[in-house]
């Protein structure tokens, strides 16, 4: 959080403590005057007489007038103290919310810049958990830190006033700190250990929940509903157990601390009572000292609360730091050249690539000439989809293995590449949003006339007419309200709208379509992409779209050391 954002709440907190000092400082002369029924002594107190000089002196001629002046000043100071404290808390709360919002945005941006290899291996449920729950927990800690800062200011005020009343007794308060520290340190360590267990339990719960919701149809058809319910109960019970364990330890901090503090207060009160008995302390000083001692004990409580919150935060903080670190994120470095479109060919030479040490492509070579449709054919697992992912820069490749017009693909910026590449994937990615939004995604500036043409070309007219709100109908999570063929046509419509695209990647674009619709889609692809370089992944051989073929073979299993990008 930028330090300048803390100036306003800090200044307001200082003003609040200043006015609280005035209200508490005036309690001693008020009580002394009440007990003696005489307030004339206030004009001999060095600091107080200068302060009272700003008020009309006739107010101090009678004890009752002095009493109401002091009560009025204390009342106004108390109001200002609380209003300024409220303003300070609001100000810091606003900054904490800003920080939490920024943290969520930073983590979300980080997620979108991680390499596909990391996202392939990541637990999506846990990533969501970190983004939502952990960031909120860190924000809650900042709120406690703000209270701790205010408590520090109050502690300085109370301690200073206590020193003015009786410095020998107040110096004994320092004995309290090491005793409190030793008594609470073992409990804080237990909370830290429990926090790690709790985070792991929540991680397992989110992982299970995400998997169950994603695999709902499989669970139903496999008659595994009851078993999954029992599994979830075990994960949930485990979370509750560790949560309860941490709660018990955290809740015990307050009572333990209060027992120690109250014991010390009783000792101090006994010492002061003896001093009053022997005439070494006035009763007014004793009452104010006792009041300050009680408030000092409350401010000390914030310290242990901060420590315990920090202990609970350690595991979540490490998870967030791990997301902010670059190691094992397999980020693909961006190039600086602007890709202007393909002029001659895409050449792949001596390409080796694999996942988790397993080689998928070995010394692979091929050429995709401009304005021709090349079909990639081969058995499952031979690396067809992997090759497309490398062309799309989802994974990084060795230098000079993929060349666009003789230039290493790594030299081009990914944004400029994507503006010239259209993808129709076998795995259709659809948002839980309207049909219009899913078609126009990435192509917002499209006229209604162009959109109508694309809907016709991709044979979506019947679907649009059938939906209750046409293009503005929501299609559900993952496009659940659409058939497999309709999803493919939506993906095709999205690709057709990319007017600048001159490299088209089609990954089994008609696998979910019937024969008649398949032929219609082929015609649309031919007419729309006739001047484009089309790379087609297909199991159909021969394929009506293909002008040339590249046959791929599965690589014999071989370990390959992958660098951590």
Secondary structure, 3 states (H helix, E strand, C coil): CCHHHHHHHHHHHHHHHHHHHHHHHHHHHHHHHHHHCCCHHHHHCHHHHHHHCCCCHHHHCCHHHHHHHHHHHHHHHHHHHHHHHHHHHHHHHHHHHHHHHHHHHHHHHHHHHCCHHHHHHCCHHHHHHHHHHHHHHHHHHHHHHHHHHHHHHHHHHHHHHHHHHCHHHHHCCHHHHHHHHHHHHHHHHHHHHHHHHHHHHHHHHHHHHHHHHHCHHHHHHCCCHHHHHHHHHHHHHHHHHHHHHHHHHHHHHHHHHHHHHHHHHHHHHHHHHHHHHCCCCCHHHHHHHHHHHHHHHHHHHHHHHHHHHHHHHHHHHHHHHHHHCCCCCCCCCCCCECCCCCCCEEEEEEEEEEECCEEEEEEEEEEEECCCEEEEEECCCCCHHHHHHHHCCCCCCCCCCEEECCEEHHHECHHHHHCCEEEECCCCCCCCCEHHHHHHCCCCCCCHHHHHHHHHHCCCHHHHHHCCCHHHCECCHHHCCCCHHHHHHHHHHHHHCCCCCCEEEEECCCCCCCHHHHHHHHHHHHHHCCCCEEEEECCCCCCCCCCEEEEECCCCCCECCCCCC
